[in-house]
């Protein structure tokens, strides 16, 4: 294809606009987090005076550090459980023939479309009755349930790509179906499982509704929920700087994930759409 | 988040054939296979049922009771009174109306923008990797964080956008606030939709485009007559899931306006009824009504548009 200079300029500016629109809101919150509390209301895009004060402030209180630990712990545990359960089911869906497969797929789909708010009221009451309210399991349970459909679909798409002759070969050598699964297929499936784990992790990391509804103290409150309820040091100071600093801290891991695993994430998100 | 779940189901087409052949050949193994299949699916199924089906059933029960958390002992069965109370309340209809407006506008804007973005990522001559990586940032970023960024940007005396528009306070006016809620939703969701559409674009054979070009079709004609029809399944799936996602909107509104100035969605209404009014009965009735709305939307998409019914292997 012959490329004219005009085409180059056209695509170049389109690229620039897209990139610009995608990162401006992120840069803005980064900039706010570095603004001196005295200058936070000067409404300039970049800080006139850069300071680490907001970051020092949030790490001084347990309100944020505790929330960060909750966020990391709850997201990692939920992701691990969801990926393990989903890979078992996805293996069955991709590989085995058994009645009820359609039902499983239909159910996963239903849950993927489920309005979370509809579950909040009953879960709130059930978890209070079970004494789970405001504990880690209070959030891990719904995260696993909502991570599962995502996991089952993404993983079954990945599992279909695996060279299954190897499994047959393993069975010929006397492996049981279970051994064939754990020894041969699981290692081959690791990259797909890793991608799925990233997607489920992002989902858990992002959740807000369950996090504010099923927790009430720093005991299990995750960062998104915590910053939703941040208060200033006195009622006359807005917690803008602290909120932005906390927001940047929880955004960094996601941006790093995205930068390192861009290809995998795109493959994971679109694997279904491409093959459909 | 959920969009990718769809078409994968359809991709299972090749499977059953394989399975059937196998069953004929070795029925002993088929039995073991069947058992293993159930065994492997059981934990996932149990968790999903325990965490969704059971609570929804419980919500139906709660919605038929008068149940105020401040007076738990006064709980009693009241039939459909809660539903009558909700459905005759202007708050419900207003919230539903707001939710529908936000849903329709966001999804339409997102569809157009994500199509442009998908074409950009598919066709651009250079910098493809950079664009793809950058647009993943809105997808990955926590919704609450993005919402705060928009909120501060529009706060008078703090925000650069507010300063640009004469230090205005748009979040305190219903119409402007809803526009900003839509803006925040569009910014967050467009990249994800664009990735799905890009995957659909990749399925359009280059030869067809060339042939149409040879026949003298303009770029627009090629897009409408060749690209769009071939992308229909991808578009419908993306639309279905984005519509349901937009209908459930909560995080953005909670941070941007907290539902003040008549900007609350149905999800916000449900939340407020539970945690501010502490009324479990009414809250549950709202939960069930939202659930029914979502079911209706999904049904309309799948039946009405003949969407590649996600999960229905038989159709493919």
Interface residues (C-beta under 8 A of the other chain):
Chain A: X3 X7 X8 X11 X12 X14 X15 X18 X19 X21 X22 X23 X25 X26 X28 X29 X32 X40 X41 X43 X44 X45 X85 X86 X88 X89 X91 X92 X93 X94 X96 X97 X98 X99 X100 X101 X102 X104 X105 X106 X107 X108 X109 X110 X111 X112 X113 X114 X115 X116 X117 X118 X119 X120 X121 X122 X123 X124 X125 X126 X141 X142 X144 X145 X148 X149 X150 X152 X153 X154 X156 X157 X160 X177 X178 X199 X202 X203 X205 X206 X208 X209 X212 X213 X223 X224 X227 X228 X240 X243 X244 X247 X250 X251 X254 X255 X257 X258 X259 X262 X265 X266 X268 X269 X270 X271 X272 X273 X274 X275 X276
Chain B: X1 X2 X3 X4 X5 X6 X7 X8 X9 X10 X11 X12 X15 X16 X18 X19 X20 X22 X23 X30 X32 X33 X34 X36 X37 X38 X40 X41 X43 X44 X45 X47 X48 X49 X50 X51 X52 X55 X56 X58 X59 X62 X117 X120 X123 X124 X125 X126 X127 X129 X130 X131 X132 X133 X134 X135 X136 X137 X138 X139 X140 X141 X142 X143 X144 X145 X146 X148 X149 X150 X152 X153 X157 X158 X159 X160 X162 X163 X167 X187 X191 X192 X195 X196 X198 X199 X200 X202 X203 X233 X234 X237 X238 X241 X244 X247 X248 X250 X251 X254 X255 X266 X267 X270 X271 X274 X275 X280 X283 X284 X287 X288 X290 X291 X294 X298 X308 X310 X311 X312 X313 X316
